[in-house]
Amino acid sequence: MPQPDELAQPEELSTLSKVSTPSALRRLHRGELPSDTVLLARYLIGKLLVHDVLDGRLSGRIVETEAYVSDDAASHAYRGLTTRNRSMFLERGHAYVYRIYGAWDCVNVSSEPPGTGAGVLLRALEPVQGVTVMQARRGTTRVLDLARGPGRLALAMQIDRREDGVDLCAGGPLWLGAGGAAAVVIGESVRIGITREAERRLRFYERANPFVSGPPRLRA
């Protein structure tokens, strides 16, 4: 059961009321996605991740990403194609879903031409639709924490390894969308939680957005 300090605060609900409306949503076409990992990581800020599930539509506005480029020692694709990372080598716009620590799934978007392994990690969402379903999945009513961090994001959006390889630009239930509020100011920083090439400034986020993850110094 959620503890009292996990209850949604009025300011959280106020923030939710300002995000995209369902009527504004449309699917992104692959041709709209930049064919460059860093450009795609920036482009996705303000776009939406949508998952149509049995309980209804879940959607969230992407407010934080990290780029994992083709020459990146921190990337799963750095040592070449494997069974686990094959989705990173698909044409841009496909989901790469992997599990960390044996417990949390993470959602990425493939980002280069076919055969080049690279991707954009989705680190945080600002919930738009299906908030009550997300709360049930996450076991908390605290809206700010529903999808703040890649593991929470996947759990809230009901995404797991079964979605690995899904085309996010096709007509399926998991897709990338646009519409509604666009990003105002995009910040960049070093990435979070890695040791290799940690100094590279390949993390992008909407400045001053309360749904962005990480320490305060990396959210301003």
C-alpha positions in Angstrom: 0.0 0.0 0.0 1.3 3.5 -0.7 2.4 5.4 2.3 0.9 8.9 3.1 4.0 10.7 1.7 3.4 9.0 -1.6 0.0 10.6 -2.2 -0.2 12.9 -5.2 0.3 16.5 -4.3 -1.8 19.3 -5.8 1.1 20.8 -7.7 1.6 17.4 -9.5 -2.0 17.3 -10.7 -1.6 20.9 -11.8 1.4 19.9 -13.9 -0.5 17.0 -15.5 -3.3 19.4 -16.5 -0.9 21.3 -18.7 0.4 18.4 -20.8 -0.8 17.1 -24.2 -4.4 16.3 -24.7 -5.5 13.0 -26.2 -7.0 14.7 -29.2 -3.7 16.2 -30.2 -1.9 12.9 -30.5 -0.7 11.5 -33.8 1.8 8.8 -34.8 5.3 9.8 -35.8 6.5 8.6 -39.2 9.9 7.2 -39.6 10.9 9.9 -42.0 10.4 12.5 -39.2 13.1 10.8 -37.0 16.6 12.1 -37.5 19.0 9.4 -38.7 21.6 10.4 -36.1 21.6 9.2 -32.5 22.4 12.5 -30.8 19.9 14.4 -33.0 17.2 11.8 -32.3 17.9 12.0 -28.5 17.2 15.7 -28.6 14.3 15.4 -31.0 12.4 13.0 -28.8 12.2 15.5 -25.9 8.6 16.7 -25.9 7.4 13.7 -28.1 5.2 11.0 -26.7 5.5 7.3 -26.0 2.1 5.6 -26.3 1.1 2.0 -25.3 -2.5 0.8 -26.1 -3.1 -2.0 -23.5 -6.1 -3.9 -22.3 -6.8 -1.4 -19.6 -6.8 1.5 -22.1 -4.2 3.9 -23.5 -1.1 4.8 -21.6 0.9 7.7 -22.8 3.7 10.0 -21.5 5.6 13.0 -22.7 9.3 12.2 -23.1 11.3 14.6 -20.9 14.7 12.9 -20.6 16.8 10.8 -22.9 20.4 9.5 -23.2 22.2 8.8 -26.5 24.4 5.7 -27.0 26.3 6.3 -30.2 28.0 3.7 -32.4 31.5 4.3 -31.1 30.4 4.4 -27.5 32.1 2.0 -25.0 29.1 2.4 -22.7 26.8 1.1 -25.4 25.5 -2.5 -25.5 26.4 -2.5 -29.2 30.0 -1.6 -28.7 31.4 -5.1 -29.2 29.1 -5.9 -32.1 25.8 -7.7 -32.8 24.5 -10.3 -30.3 21.2 -12.0 -29.7 20.5 -9.6 -26.8 21.3 -6.3 -28.6 20.0 -7.2 -32.1 17.3 -4.6 -31.9 19.9 -1.8 -31.7 21.0 -2.7 -35.2 17.5 -2.3 -36.7 16.4 0.7 -38.7 15.8 3.8 -36.6 12.5 3.8 -34.7 12.4 0.3 -33.3 12.2 -0.6 -29.6 15.2 -2.1 -27.8 14.1 -3.4 -24.5 16.6 -5.0 -22.1 16.6 -6.0 -18.4 19.0 -4.7 -15.7 19.7 -6.0 -12.3 17.4 -8.9 -13.1 14.4 -6.8 -12.2 14.0 -3.7 -14.3 13.3 -3.3 -18.0 14.6 -0.3 -19.9 13.2 1.1 -23.2 15.4 2.4 -26.0 14.8 3.6 -29.5 17.1 2.4 -32.3 18.7 5.4 -33.9 20.8 4.7 -37.0 20.5 3.1 -40.4 20.1 -0.7 -40.4 23.3 -2.5 -39.4 24.6 0.3 -37.2 24.2 -0.4 -33.5 23.1 2.6 -31.6 20.1 3.8 -29.5 18.4 6.4 -27.4 17.5 5.4 -23.8 14.2 6.8 -22.6 14.9 7.9 -19.0 11.8 9.7 -17.9 8.2 10.5 -19.0 5.6 13.1 -17.9 2.4 11.0 -17.6 -0.4 12.1 -19.9 -3.0 9.3 -20.2 -3.8 6.2 -18.1 -2.4 7.7 -14.9 -4.5 5.5 -12.6 -3.4 2.4 -14.5 0.2 3.5 -14.1 -0.3 4.1 -10.4 -1.7 0.5 -10.0 1.3 -0.9 -11.9 3.8 1.1 -9.8 2.1 0.6 -6.5 2.1 4.3 -5.7 -0.1 7.3 -6.2 2.8 9.8 -6.3 2.5 11.1 -9.9 6.0 12.6 -10.0 7.6 9.2 -9.5 5.5 7.1 -11.8 7.9 7.2 -14.8 10.9 9.2 -13.4 13.8 6.8 -14.2 14.1 4.2 -17.0 13.0 1.2 -14.8 9.9 3.0 -13.5 9.1 4.2 -17.0 8.9 0.7 -18.4 6.9 -0.7 -15.5 4.4 2.2 -15.6 4.0 1.9 -19.4 3.6 -2.0 -19.2 6.6 -2.5 -21.4 8.9 -5.6 -21.0 11.1 -7.9 -23.2 8.0 -8.9 -25.2 8.2 -5.5 -26.9 11.8 -5.8 -27.9 12.2 -5.2 -31.6 8.7 -3.6 -32.0 8.5 -1.0 -34.8 7.5 2.2 -33.0 6.6 3.8 -36.3 4.2 1.1 -37.4 0.5 0.6 -36.6 1.0 -1.5 -33.4 0.0 -0.8 -29.8 3.4 0.6 -28.8 4.3 3.7 -30.7 5.9 7.2 -30.8 3.6 10.2 -31.1 3.6 13.9 -31.4 1.2 16.7 -30.4 0.4 19.1 -27.6 3.1 20.8 -25.6 6.5 21.0 -27.1 9.8 21.2 -25.1 10.7 24.7 -24.2 14.4 24.6 -23.3 16.5 21.4 -23.7 19.4 20.9 -21.3 22.3 18.5 -21.7 24.7 16.8 -19.3 26.8 13.8 -18.7 24.9 10.5 -18.5 23.7 8.8 -15.3 24.7 5.5 -13.8 27.5 4.5 -16.1 31.3 4.2 -15.7 32.6 4.0 -19.3 32.8 7.3 -21.2 30.8 8.9 -18.3 32.1 12.3 -19.2 30.3 12.5 -22.6 27.5 15.0 -22.6 24.9 12.7 -24.2 22.0 13.1 -21.8 19.2 15.5 -22.8 16.2 16.7 -20.8 13.6 19.4 -20.5 15.0 22.0 -18.2 13.0 22.7 -14.9 10.6 19.8 -15.6 9.8 18.1 -12.3 9.4 14.7 -14.0 13.1 14.5 -15.0 15.2 12.0 -13.1 18.6 12.4 -11.5 20.1 14.7 -8.9 19.1 18.4 -8.8 22.3 19.6 -10.3 21.5 17.5 -13.5 17.9 18.7 -13.7 18.2 22.5 -13.7 
